[in-house]
Amino acid sequence: MPYAEAVKPTEKTINDYLKQLKNTSVHSRMAAAWGLSRAENITKLDKPQIEQVVNTLKDILSNEKNADIRRNAAVALGSLGEKAISAATALRDALEDKSPDVRKYATWALGNIGDKFALPFLVNGVNNENETTDVRRYAVEAVGKLASNKDRYAVETLDALAKQENLENNLQKEVQKVLTKLKSV
């Protein structure tokens, strides 16, 4: 099966991906995690299958040595949306990963699964000037998904960030977009 090909999630396909995630080949595990993230209608799986997928991906996110596989696990969890809420703690822990790509996609996934408890962690990521611009931009986007205009700390943080003159253009645009949304509600 090609690396990025989207497939319909049948029990056989999901089980194949789950088996492939246990393979000793790094490429095979990376492709399986990516395949789960790209499977069409994966959120239509029944509850036991979703739990099995989420638990497997949480384990990979927490224990896999290869950063690309951890990144793909974060993407797959985020693709599951609210059905992956049980992975919130593992995704919050991944915000401290040494790989910027893992941090970026863990941030994205937290926004997609709707983990409101992640909001302080995400605001800290927005504020972290030592973080990469991509991670900060994804954190701003996730804050926009989770925060409301009543989340003063989030709004104040974004207001302060918007006033910085040396802010990278894409980050500045995302900050403005989220602030406009938060202030219009």
C-alpha positions in Angstrom: 0.0 0.0 0.0 1.5 3.4 -0.9 2.8 5.5 2.0 0.2 8.3 1.8 -2.7 6.6 0.1 -6.1 7.1 1.9 -8.1 4.0 2.4 -11.5 3.1 3.7 -11.1 1.7 7.3 -12.2 -1.8 7.2 -11.6 -4.1 10.2 -8.9 -5.9 8.1 -7.2 -2.6 7.2 -7.2 -1.3 10.8 -6.0 -4.6 12.1 -3.3 -4.6 9.4 -2.1 -1.2 10.5 -2.1 -2.1 14.1 0.0 -5.2 13.4 2.3 -3.2 11.2 2.9 -0.7 14.1 4.5 -3.6 15.9 6.9 -4.4 13.0 10.6 -4.1 13.6 11.0 -2.0 10.4 11.0 1.8 11.1 9.6 2.5 7.7 6.8 0.0 8.1 5.8 1.5 11.5 6.0 5.0 10.1 3.8 4.1 7.2 1.3 2.3 9.4 0.9 5.4 11.7 0.6 7.6 8.7 -2.0 5.2 7.1 -4.1 5.4 10.2 -4.0 9.2 10.1 -5.1 9.2 6.4 -7.8 6.4 6.6 -11.1 7.8 5.3 -13.9 7.8 7.8 -11.7 6.3 10.6 -14.0 8.1 13.1 -16.8 5.7 11.9 -15.1 2.7 13.6 -16.9 1.2 16.5 -15.9 2.1 20.1 -13.7 -1.0 20.8 -11.8 -0.4 17.5 -11.3 3.3 18.3 -10.1 2.4 21.8 -7.6 -0.1 20.4 -6.3 2.4 17.8 -6.1 5.2 20.4 -4.3 3.0 23.0 -1.8 1.8 20.4 -1.1 5.3 19.2 -0.7 6.6 22.8 1.8 3.9 23.5 3.7 4.8 20.4 3.6 8.5 21.2 5.0 7.8 24.7 7.5 5.0 23.9 8.6 5.0 20.3 12.3 6.1 19.8 11.8 7.3 16.2 10.5 10.9 16.1 8.8 10.5 12.7 6.7 7.7 14.0 5.8 9.7 17.1 4.8 12.6 14.8 2.6 10.3 12.7 1.0 8.9 15.9 0.1 12.4 17.0 -1.3 13.2 13.5 -3.4 10.0 13.6 -4.7 10.8 17.1 -5.6 14.3 16.0 -7.4 12.9 12.9 -9.7 10.9 15.2 -11.0 14.2 16.8 -13.0 13.9 20.0 -12.9 10.2 19.8 -9.2 10.4 20.9 -9.8 12.5 24.0 -8.4 9.6 26.1 -5.0 10.4 24.5 -5.0 14.0 25.9 -2.5 13.3 28.6 -0.1 11.6 26.2 -0.4 14.5 23.8 0.1 17.1 26.5 3.3 15.2 27.5 4.4 15.2 23.8 4.5 19.0 24.0 7.8 18.5 25.8 9.1 16.1 23.1 12.6 16.9 21.8 11.4 16.9 18.2 9.7 20.1 17.0 7.6 18.1 14.6 6.2 16.0 17.4 5.5 19.1 19.4 3.8 20.8 16.4 1.5 17.9 15.7 0.7 17.1 19.3 -0.3 20.8 19.5 -2.5 20.4 16.5 -4.0 17.1 17.8 -4.9 18.7 21.2 -6.9 21.4 19.3 -8.6 18.7 17.1 -9.6 16.4 20.0 -11.0 19.4 22.0 -8.9 19.0 25.1 -9.9 22.2 27.0 -7.5 21.2 29.8 -4.7 21.7 27.4 -5.4 25.4 27.0 -2.8 26.5 29.6 -0.1 24.3 28.0 -1.0 25.7 24.6 -0.9 29.3 25.8 2.5 28.6 27.3 3.6 27.3 23.9 2.3 30.5 22.3 4.4 32.5 24.8 7.6 30.5 24.4 10.0 32.6 22.4 12.4 29.7 22.3 9.9 27.5 20.5 9.9 27.2 16.7 7.6 29.5 14.8 5.7 26.5 13.4 5.0 25.1 16.9 3.9 28.5 18.1 1.6 29.0 15.1 0.0 25.6 15.6 -0.4 26.5 19.3 -2.2 29.7 18.3 -4.5 27.8 16.0 -5.2 25.2 18.8 -5.9 28.0 21.3 -8.4 29.4 18.7 -10.2 26.1 18.6 -10.3 25.7 22.4 -10.6 29.2 23.9 -13.4 31.6 24.2 -13.4 35.3 24.8 -13.8 34.5 28.5 -10.4 32.9 28.6 -8.6 36.1 29.6 -5.1 34.7 29.9 -5.4 33.3 26.3 -6.8 36.6 24.9 -4.2 38.7 26.8 -1.4 36.5 25.6 -2.5 36.8 22.0 -3.0 40.5 22.4 0.6 40.9 23.7 1.9 38.7 20.9 0.1 40.7 18.2 1.9 43.8 19.4 5.3 42.4 18.9 7.0 44.0 15.9 9.5 41.2 15.1 6.9 38.4 14.8 7.2 36.1 11.8 4.5 36.9 9.2 2.6 33.6 9.3 2.5 33.6 13.1 1.3 37.2 13.1 -1.5 36.3 10.6 -2.6 33.4 12.7 -2.6 35.5 15.9 -4.8 38.1 14.2 -7.2 35.5 12.8 -7.7 33.9 16.3 -8.0 37.3 18.1 -10.6 38.4 15.6 -12.6 35.1 16.2 -12.3 35.4 20.0 -13.3 39.0 20.2 -16.3 38.6 17.9 -17.9 36.0 20.1 
